[in-house]
Amino acid sequence: MIYFALLAVAVSLIAVAAFGCGLGQGIAVYGAANSMARQPEMAGKIQLVMFVGLAFIESLTIYSLMMSFILMGKLPKTEAVLELIQHAVK
């Protein structure tokens, strides 16, 4: 029972990774745009570094999505959990 509860918490915490990736991408693009506005002659190099960084951040998002699908497949059906809870209460 505790295993399934911890598994459900783990699946929900993976959403935090997606939220963090979104924030990270926003901060990276903001910093790159700000840098390009300050030094237009370096725009090409800044843009390249930004795209590499965004690729790493996006890979974390894809891995967290994959892990959430794997963990959700391990969760039992709702009816089985409700039945376990009813037997535990009695």
Secondary structure, 3 states (H helix, E strand, C coil): CHHHHHHHHHHHHHHHHHHHHHHHHHHHHHHHHHHHHHCHHHHHHHHHHHHHHHHHHHHHHHHHHHHHHHHHHHCCCHHHHHHHHHHHHC
